[in-house]
Amino acid sequence: MHPPTLRLRHAAEPAGNRRLSSPRALLAIVLMVAAGGVADRALADSARVKYNVLLITADDLSAALGCYGHPQVKTPNLDRLAARAVLFERAYCQFPLCNPSRTSLLTGLRPDTSGVVNNQLKFRDRFPQTVTLPQLFRNNGYYAARVGKLYHMGVPGGVGGPGLDDGPSWDYAISPPGLEHASPGKAQNLTPQYQPGVAFRVVEAEGGDDDQADGRVAAEAVRLLGEKRAQPWFLAVGFVRPHVPLVAPKKYFDLYPLDSIQLPQVPAGDRDDIPAPALAEREPDYGLTPEQCREVLRGYYAAISFLDAQVGRVLKALDDQQLSEKTIVVFLSDHGYHLGEHRLWQKLSLFEPSARVPLLIAAPGMPGNGRHCPRVVELLDVYPTLADCCGLTPPKSVEGKSLRPLLEDPAQAWNSVAHTQVRRGKSLGRSVRNEKWRYTEWDEGRSGRELYDQQGDPAELHNLADNLEHDDVVKMMQGFLGGTP
Ligand SMILES: [Ca+2]
């Protein structure tokens, strides 16, 4: 299944071998001199140097990370990665549900284009000729491997199985199994009325990291990184935490004493100006008491710290194999997650906590590394970004745009908006975000509209859509949405 054992080949050629007479080489030298020579080496060489790609994904992870400023969650490994990456402060998924979001990320197609808007449809049944992100790399001589969940895989029921995996994407694919909520340990189901895929089951598991599926994913990724191979590689490492059930070894729960967990503050009357479809179908707080909300948050934070430790194992292996300077590392979540804002939990909303995702991109030598990028970007942009950074040409059908200019200068002007959508029965909710505003229409406005000033009201407590003072803003955002001005 693996290619023959050969030494890795992706280092830049020695400078003496370059053709110094070409305009490109001369430009590279000018750039190197101008920038002190180090930062722009990667830019000048990237068309020729075959960087590896390590794509690490989390499932149902909001931006509740230390590097994103969360006051309680401990993520030392992701914080270390962020220190050498560009951290995107305003990155958004295209659909806050596993399969539609992952399909969009990995095909480069918007949900409207692929038609994949639920957890059942498989894009390739509809578009057999799709060239996915890993497949583009395969087609260009890369070895592409998947460990764990990249395409949709039901959690917990589908863990260890292929889910909606896509064969043409990979040379090698493996889904390590795990006991999930059946792990031995101290377990409680706080919402037994709900299905396993959404129920808040919390398990302080006995045993170590490798007794969990994600621990095995990390171990397998470490093993693959230790293999010597002739080609550059694209390794996708997909973790299932912090998706429910909230299972993690006990030591991660010990990081968060229950009485230290802070509950979200929801002002009285918060829901009064929110259209009904925006609040999804579930009862407020899933029917949880404040004490149970604390248990959920503790389990979610423990699952994040467990995830963080597994990411740390993979990144340490990258360092140990001296591959970090030759590898573009991307960390992201498939969508965000509510932790009690508006008394909402989990996903499938168009509010900021559900639409927003953590996104870190560490590309060797990029001048923006270590900085935060305040520009609005989409998960859809990851495909063209990785292709661009590796000198590959994506199919013309790929939507989104390369973020490479923002990796070079995270503060530069960037005229872009982010689109996120969900379904409510037969109708759609559509939302568009720029740096100041979020505007949302339910069933093209027939079931409600929302406008939030994200700078003055980042908690989205004041719906301004019907405030005449903001008519011009609404018209502008409708223009972005493609609606009728
Ligand atoms: Ca998910």
Residues whose N, C-alpha, C, O or C-beta is under 5 A from the ligand:
A	BS01	CA	D59 D60 C98 D334
